Amino acid sequence: MDLKEFGQRLAKIRQSKGMSAYELSLRIEKDPSYIHKVKNAKMNISLASLFTICKELDVTPEDLFTA
């Protein structure tokens, strides 16, 4: 899986939870454009951010890496 595929998977899960990218960015205490940058493979995320995103979306890291 490359960064673009990861970003697309994140967007799909986020949308299925009814959450905007802006809302998720605020919930994980990141710049409002952060999730858009991750989705578009413009930014790599840290493990800490990955776990925080998973907590906010109520998913496991495996959910973000498997289709």
Protein Blocks (a to p, Z undefined) as FASTA:
>chain_A
ZZklmmmmmmmmmmmnopafklmmmmnopafklmmmmmnopaccdfklmmmmmmmnopaf
klmmpZZ
